Amino acid sequence: MSSVLHFPTNPAPLSTADALALAEPVARQLAETAVARDQAGGHAARERELIRDSGLLALTVPQELGGLGASWPTFYRVLRRLAEADSALAHLFGFHHLQLASVQLYGTAEQQRRLLGETIRRRWFWGNALNPLDRRLLAVDTDQGWRLDGAKSFASGSVGADMLTFSAWHEGMQAALIGVRPADAPGISVRADWDAFGQKQTDSGTVSFDAVALPRADVLQPPGSVPTPRTTLRQQIAQLILVHLYVGIAQGALQAGLRFTRDESRPWFQSGVAAAVDDPFVQHRWGELWLQVRPAELLADAAAQSLQQALGRGDALTADERGAVAIAVAEAKVLAHRAALSVSQQLFELTGARATSGRYGLDRFWRNARVHTLHDPVDYKLRDLGRHALTGAWPEPTPYS
């Protein structure tokens, strides 16, 4: 486990401006090495420590537990800024806070005090092994709680994590439980086997469990628990993390392409201008891409505000109010998905053949967007939006909606 460090409690929740100021040096340092690290892949241990040392791991922890107490819209703005610089490390940061949200939504008051308090005191970096579609990890009842055997794939942030949140299938109940364990608990092993062509440093390994003891105190949601509108907001928190990752990628690709056009691109010989930035066709196309990013930003921010309002309702949240959040997130997800892929692909048409040189690493934006936007099919978001428009039906709460 990491060394203990105490963060002071702020007199007021951290503002968006202050949070972004805290994140800016981190984003700049990540950007400086992003191309080289993308090419190398592997575990970004130094960069994880950079995020840890910044204090940003405490961003969404309530102030009364020693955290920074930032709102979710503030968290998402920070996530987006980090994704603009390096979407893989932003993914790790985002999924750390997703696990903290799981503790806050599912955990008892005692579990929240213990786990979130220790997160601050020990500077824990959380990883995710809660892949709901992978039921290979089984939970069997014991006198003390459960025994865990099996594996979980696509476990983002598991390599190098201090704590893991996971789901395990209970055959008797035909339902999953959600629990937490230290990543170095006896019987847990993490294999660094992520080999996709993008998002190379998300530490998304395979986590194996061999007769792992799970005490009742570390179960956030027992098998067979009835979900409430409030607890199903976890799915919306997760989906909105993806939204802001995609918007950050789109913003990063846009800014990188604009810089290349200004500093490196040569005008086409038929343009009649001395500089590429003066070519009206280049100006027109960058204007088109700008107008793909801006609506994605605005809908991403609006969805974050909708989520914050729903969380503020607590246990009084209704199914209709939860459904409205899901619609807002689905709208933002579709536009963010499209913006990230479109800008990261089309920037090459505006920067020219020289921009494909490996030393610039401009292809990383498209590769990262393409890999991550396959997380769940965007067509089902469009289906949910169309069905709601036609019939008024809200999206069905699932692990992805």
C-alpha positions as CSV (number, residue, x, y, z in Angstrom):
1,M,0.0,0.0,0.0
2,S,1.1,3.6,-0.5
3,S,2.5,5.8,2.2
4,V,0.1,7.7,4.4
5,L,-0.6,11.4,3.5
6,H,-3.3,13.6,5.1
7,F,-5.0,16.2,3.0
8,P,-6.5,19.1,4.9
9,T,-10.2,19.7,4.8
10,N,-11.1,22.8,2.8
11,P,-13.3,25.5,4.3
12,A,-15.5,25.2,1.1
13,P,-15.9,22.6,-1.7
14,L,-13.3,22.9,-4.3
15,S,-14.5,25.2,-7.2
16,T,-14.2,24.2,-10.8
17,A,-11.6,26.9,-11.4
18,D,-9.5,25.8,-8.5
19,A,-9.8,22.1,-9.5
20,L,-8.7,22.9,-13.0
21,A,-5.8,24.9,-11.6
22,L,-4.8,21.9,-9.6
23,A,-5.1,19.7,-12.7
24,E,-3.3,21.9,-15.2
25,P,0.3,21.1,-14.2
26,V,-0.6,17.4,-14.3
27,A,-2.2,17.8,-17.8
28,R,0.9,19.6,-19.1
29,Q,3.3,17.0,-17.8
30,L,1.2,14.2,-19.2
31,A,1.1,15.9,-22.6
32,E,4.9,16.3,-22.7
33,T,5.4,12.5,-22.7
34,A,2.1,11.3,-24.2
35,V,3.4,10.4,-27.7
36,A,6.4,8.5,-26.4
37,R,4.3,6.6,-23.8
38,D,1.6,5.8,-26.3
39,Q,4.2,4.2,-28.5
40,A,5.8,2.3,-25.7
41,G,2.6,1.2,-24.0
42,G,2.9,-0.7,-20.6
43,H,2.3,0.5,-17.1
44,A,2.7,4.3,-16.5
45,A,3.8,4.0,-12.9
46,R,5.4,7.4,-12.8
47,E,2.4,9.2,-14.3
48,R,0.1,7.4,-11.8
49,E,2.2,8.8,-9.0
50,L,2.0,12.2,-10.6
51,I,-1.8,12.1,-10.4
52,R,-1.6,10.7,-6.8
53,D,0.8,13.4,-5.7
54,S,-1.4,16.1,-7.1
55,G,-4.2,15.4,-4.6
56,L,-6.7,14.8,-7.4
57,L,-7.5,11.3,-6.2
58,A,-9.4,13.1,-3.3
59,L,-11.5,15.2,-5.7
60,T,-14.9,13.6,-5.1
61,V,-14.4,12.4,-1.5
62,P,-16.7,14.4,0.8
63,Q,-15.0,17.1,2.9
64,E,-16.1,15.6,6.2
65,L,-13.9,12.6,5.3
66,G,-10.9,14.7,4.4
67,G,-11.6,15.0,0.7
68,L,-11.9,18.0,-1.6
69,G,-15.6,17.7,-1.9
70,A,-15.9,18.8,-5.5
71,S,-19.1,18.5,-7.4
72,W,-19.5,16.0,-10.2
73,P,-19.6,18.7,-12.9
74,T,-16.2,19.9,-11.5
75,F,-14.8,16.4,-11.6
76,Y,-15.9,15.9,-15.2
77,R,-14.3,19.1,-16.3
78,V,-11.0,18.0,-14.7
79,L,-11.4,14.6,-16.4
80,R,-11.9,16.3,-19.7
81,R,-8.8,18.4,-19.3
82,L,-6.7,15.3,-18.5
83,A,-8.2,13.4,-21.5
84,E,-7.2,16.3,-23.8
85,A,-3.6,15.6,-22.8
86,D,-3.7,11.8,-22.4
87,S,-6.9,9.9,-22.5
88,A,-5.4,6.7,-21.1
89,L,-4.3,8.3,-17.9
90,A,-7.5,10.2,-17.7
91,H,-9.3,6.9,-18.0
92,L,-7.5,5.6,-14.9
93,F,-8.3,8.8,-13.0
94,G,-12.0,8.6,-14.1
95,F,-12.4,5.0,-13.1
96,H,-10.7,5.6,-9.7
97,H,-13.5,8.1,-9.0
98,L,-16.1,5.7,-10.4
99,Q,-15.1,3.2,-7.6
100,L,-15.4,6.0,-5.0
101,A,-18.9,6.7,-6.4
102,S,-19.7,3.0,-6.0
103,V,-18.8,3.2,-2.3
104,Q,-20.9,6.3,-1.8
105,L,-24.0,4.8,-3.7
106,Y,-23.9,1.3,-2.4
107,G,-22.0,1.4,0.9
108,T,-23.3,1.8,4.4
109,A,-22.4,4.9,6.3
110,E,-19.7,2.9,8.2
111,Q,-18.3,1.5,4.9
112,Q,-18.2,5.0,3.5
113,R,-16.4,6.4,6.5
114,R,-13.9,3.5,6.5
115,L,-13.2,3.1,2.8
116,L,-13.2,6.8,1.8
117,G,-11.4,7.9,4.9
118,E,-8.6,5.3,4.2
119,T,-8.5,6.4,0.6
120,I,-7.5,9.9,1.8
121,R,-5.2,8.7,4.6
122,R,-3.4,6.1,2.5
123,R,-3.7,7.8,-0.8
124,W,-5.3,4.8,-2.4
125,F,-5.6,4.5,-6.2
126,W,-8.6,2.4,-7.0
127,G,-9.1,0.0,-9.9
128,N,-12.1,-1.6,-11.5
129,A,-13.0,-5.3,-11.8
130,L,-16.7,-4.8,-12.0
131,N,-17.2,-5.8,-15.6
132,P,-20.9,-6.8,-15.5
133,L,-20.9,-9.0,-18.6
134,D,-18.1,-11.2,-17.3
135,R,-19.6,-13.8,-14.9
136,R,-16.6,-16.0,-14.5
137,L,-15.9,-14.8,-11.0
138,L,-18.1,-16.8,-8.6
139,A,-19.0,-16.1,-5.0
140,V,-19.8,-19.0,-2.7
141,D,-21.2,-18.6,0.8
142,T,-18.9,-19.2,3.8
143,D,-19.4,-18.7,7.5
144,Q,-17.5,-15.4,7.4
145,G,-18.9,-14.2,4.1
146,W,-18.0,-15.5,0.7
147,R,-15.2,-17.2,-1.2
148,L,-14.2,-15.9,-4.6
149,D,-12.9,-18.0,-7.5
150,G,-12.6,-17.0,-11.1
151,A,-11.5,-14.1,-13.2
152,K,-12.6,-10.6,-14.4
153,S,-11.5,-9.2,-17.7
154,F,-11.3,-5.6,-18.9
155,A,-10.4,-4.5,-15.4
156,S,-9.5,-0.9,-15.9
157,G,-6.8,0.4,-13.6
158,S,-6.2,-3.0,-11.9
159,V,-2.5,-3.1,-12.7
160,G,-0.9,-1.1,-10.0
161,A,-4.1,-0.5,-8.0
162,D,-4.3,-0.4,-4.2
163,M,-7.9,-1.3,-4.0
164,L,-10.3,-3.1,-6.3
165,T,-14.1,-2.9,-6.7
166,F,-15.5,-6.0,-8.3
167,S,-18.7,-7.9,-9.1
168,A,-19.0,-11.7,-8.5
169,W,-21.8,-14.0,-9.6
170,H,-23.8,-15.9,-7.0
171,E,-25.3,-19.0,-8.5
172,G,-27.8,-19.6,-5.8
173,M,-29.3,-16.1,-6.0
174,Q,-28.7,-15.9,-9.7
175,A,-27.5,-12.4,-9.1
176,A,-24.2,-10.5,-8.6
177,L,-22.7,-9.1,-5.5
178,I,-20.5,-6.0,-5.4
179,G,-17.5,-6.0,-3.1
180,V,-14.1,-4.4,-2.5
181,R,-10.7,-6.0,-1.6
182,P,-7.1,-4.8,-1.5
183,A,-5.4,-5.6,-4.8
184,D,-2.7,-7.4,-2.9
185,A,-5.1,-9.6,-0.8
186,P,-4.1,-13.3,-0.7
187,G,-5.4,-15.1,-3.7
188,I,-5.7,-12.1,-6.0
189,S,-3.4,-11.7,-9.0
190,V,-3.4,-9.2,-11.8
191,R,-2.2,-10.0,-15.3
192,A,-1.1,-7.1,-17.5
193,D,-2.5,-8.5,-20.7
194,W,-4.2,-5.4,-22.3
195,D,-3.0,-5.3,-25.9
196,A,-5.4,-3.0,-27.8
197,F,-4.0,-0.6,-30.4
198,G,-5.3,2.4,-28.4
199,Q,-5.7,3.4,-24.8
200,K,-2.5,1.5,-24.2
201,Q,-1.8,2.7,-20.7
202,T,-5.2,2.1,-19.0
203,D,-3.8,-0.8,-16.9
204,S,-6.8,-2.9,-18.0
205,G,-5.6,-6.3,-16.9
206,T,-7.2,-9.6,-16.1
207,V,-7.8,-10.1,-12.4
208,S,-7.8,-13.7,-11.1
209,F,-9.2,-14.7,-7.7
210,D,-8.1,-18.0,-6.2
211,A,-10.1,-18.9,-3.0
212,V,-10.2,-15.2,-2.0
213,A,-11.9,-14.6,1.3
214,L,-14.5,-11.8,1.1
215,P,-15.8,-10.7,4.6
216,R,-19.3,-9.3,4.9
217,A,-17.9,-5.9,5.9
218,D,-16.4,-5.5,2.4
219,V,-19.6,-6.3,0.5
220,L,-21.2,-3.1,-0.8
221,Q,-24.2,-4.8,-2.4
222,P,-25.2,-8.3,-1.4
223,P,-26.6,-10.6,-4.1
224,G,-30.3,-10.1,-4.7
225,S,-30.3,-6.5,-3.6
226,V,-33.2,-4.5,-5.2
227,P,-31.8,-1.5,-7.1
228,T,-33.2,1.9,-6.5
229,P,-33.3,4.9,-8.9
230,R,-30.4,6.4,-6.8
231,T,-28.2,3.3,-6.9
232,T,-28.6,2.9,-10.7
233,L,-27.1,6.4,-11.1
234,R,-23.7,4.5,-11.0
235,Q,-24.3,3.5,-14.6
236,Q,-24.8,7.1,-15.5
237,I,-21.7,8.2,-13.7
238,A,-19.8,5.6,-15.7
239,Q,-21.3,6.5,-19.0
240,L,-20.6,10.2,-18.4
241,I,-17.0,9.4,-17.7
242,L,-16.9,7.9,-21.2
243,V,-18.6,11.0,-22.6
244,H,-16.0,13.4,-21.1
245,L,-13.2,11.2,-22.2
246,Y,-14.4,11.3,-25.8
247,V,-14.9,15.1,-25.6
248,G,-11.4,15.5,-24.2
249,I,-10.0,13.4,-27.1
250,A,-11.9,15.5,-29.6
251,Q,-10.6,18.7,-28.0
252,G,-7.1,17.3,-27.9
253,A,-7.2,16.3,-31.6
254,L,-8.7,19.6,-32.6
255,Q,-6.0,21.6,-30.8
256,A,-3.2,19.4,-32.0
257,G,-4.5,19.7,-35.6
258,L,-4.8,23.4,-35.4
259,R,-1.3,23.8,-34.1
260,F,0.1,21.6,-36.8
261,T,-1.8,23.6,-39.5
262,R,-0.4,26.9,-38.1
263,D,3.2,25.7,-37.5
264,E,3.9,22.9,-40.0
265,S,1.4,22.6,-42.8
266,R,2.3,23.8,-46.3
267,P,-0.4,25.4,-48.5
268,W,-1.6,23.4,-51.5
269,F,0.0,24.7,-54.7
270,Q,-3.4,25.6,-56.2
271,S,-4.6,27.6,-53.1
272,G,-2.9,30.9,-54.1
273,V,-2.0,31.6,-50.5
274,A,1.4,31.7,-48.8
275,A,0.3,30.0,-45.6
276,A,-2.0,27.0,-45.0
277,V,-4.0,29.0,-42.4
278,D,-5.1,31.4,-45.1
279,D,-6.6,28.7,-47.4
280,P,-10.3,29.3,-47.3
281,F,-11.0,25.6,-47.8
282,V,-8.8,24.7,-44.8
283,Q,-10.6,27.4,-42.8
284,H,-13.9,26.1,-43.8
285,R,-13.1,22.5,-42.8
286,W,-11.7,23.5,-39.4
287,G,-14.8,25.5,-38.8
288,E,-16.9,22.4,-39.5
289,L,-14.8,20.4,-37.0
290,W,-15.1,23.1,-34.4
291,L,-18.9,22.9,-34.7
292,Q,-18.7,19.2,-34.0
293,V,-16.8,19.7,-30.8
294,R,-18.7,22.6,-29.3
295,P,-22.2,20.9,-29.1
296,A,-20.5,17.8,-27.6
297,E,-18.9,20.1,-24.9
298,L,-22.2,21.7,-24.1
299,L,-24.3,18.5,-23.9
300,A,-21.6,16.9,-21.8
301,D,-21.7,19.8,-19.3
302,A,-25.6,19.8,-19.3
303,A,-25.6,16.1,-18.6
304,A,-23.2,16.5,-15.7
305,Q,-25.5,19.2,-14.2
306,S,-28.4,16.8,-14.6
307,L,-26.6,14.1,-12.8
308,Q,-25.6,16.4,-10.0
309,Q,-29.2,17.4,-9.5
310,A,-30.3,13.8,-9.4
311,L,-27.6,12.9,-6.8
312,G,-28.8,15.8,-4.7
313,R,-32.2,14.2,-4.5
314,G,-30.8,11.3,-2.6
315,D,-33.2,8.4,-1.9
316,A,-36.1,10.6,-2.9
317,L,-35.0,10.3,-6.6
318,T,-37.9,8.9,-8.7
319,A,-37.6,6.6,-11.7
320,D,-38.7,9.4,-14.0
321,E,-36.0,11.7,-12.7
322,R,-33.5,9.0,-13.1
323,G,-34.8,8.4,-16.7
324,A,-34.3,12.1,-17.6
325,V,-30.6,11.8,-16.5
326,A,-30.2,8.7,-18.7
327,I,-31.6,10.6,-21.7
328,A,-29.3,13.6,-21.1
329,V,-26.3,11.3,-20.8
330,A,-27.3,9.3,-24.0
331,E,-27.6,12.6,-25.9
332,A,-24.1,13.6,-24.8
333,K,-22.7,10.2,-25.4
334,V,-23.8,10.1,-29.1
335,L,-22.4,13.6,-29.9
336,A,-19.1,12.9,-28.0
337,H,-18.7,9.6,-29.7
338,R,-19.1,11.2,-33.1
339,A,-16.9,14.2,-32.4
340,A,-14.0,12.2,-31.1
341,L,-14.0,9.9,-34.1
342,S,-14.6,12.5,-36.7
343,V,-12.1,15.1,-35.6
344,S,-9.4,12.6,-34.9
345,Q,-9.8,11.2,-38.4
346,Q,-10.4,14.3,-40.4
347,L,-7.5,16.3,-39.0
348,F,-5.2,14.4,-41.3
349,E,-7.1,15.7,-44.4
350,L,-6.3,19.2,-43.2
351,T,-2.7,18.7,-42.0
352,G,-1.4,16.7,-45.0
353,A,0.9,13.7,-45.5
354,R,3.7,15.1,-43.3
355,A,1.4,14.9,-40.3
356,T,1.4,11.1,-40.5
357,S,5.0,10.9,-39.3
358,G,5.3,8.8,-36.2
359,R,7.2,11.5,-34.4
360,Y,4.1,13.7,-34.1
361,G,1.9,10.9,-32.8
362,L,-1.3,12.5,-34.1
363,D,-2.8,9.1,-34.8
364,R,-3.1,8.4,-31.1
365,F,-6.2,10.5,-30.9
366,W,-8.1,8.3,-33.4
367,R,-6.7,5.0,-32.0
368,N,-7.7,6.0,-28.5
369,A,-11.2,7.1,-29.6
370,R,-11.8,4.1,-31.8
371,V,-10.8,1.6,-29.0
372,H,-12.7,3.4,-26.3
373,T,-15.9,4.1,-28.3
374,L,-16.3,0.3,-28.7
375,H,-17.0,0.1,-24.9
376,D,-20.7,-0.3,-25.7
377,P,-22.6,0.2,-29.0
378,V,-23.7,3.8,-29.6
379,D,-26.6,2.4,-31.7
380,Y,-28.3,1.4,-28.4
381,K,-28.1,5.0,-27.2
382,L,-29.7,6.2,-30.4
383,R,-32.4,3.5,-30.0
384,D,-33.1,4.8,-26.4
385,L,-33.4,8.3,-27.7
386,G,-35.6,7.4,-30.6
387,R,-37.9,5.3,-28.4
388,H,-38.2,8.1,-25.9
389,A,-39.1,10.6,-28.6
390,L,-41.7,8.2,-30.0
391,T,-43.2,6.7,-26.9
392,G,-41.9,8.7,-23.9
393,A,-40.3,5.5,-22.5
394,W,-37.2,6.1,-20.4
395,P,-34.0,4.0,-21.0
396,E,-34.2,0.7,-19.1
397,P,-31.6,0.7,-16.3
398,T,-28.9,-1.8,-17.3
399,P,-25.1,-1.9,-16.6
400,Y,-24.7,0.4,-19.6
401,S,-27.8,2.7,-19.5
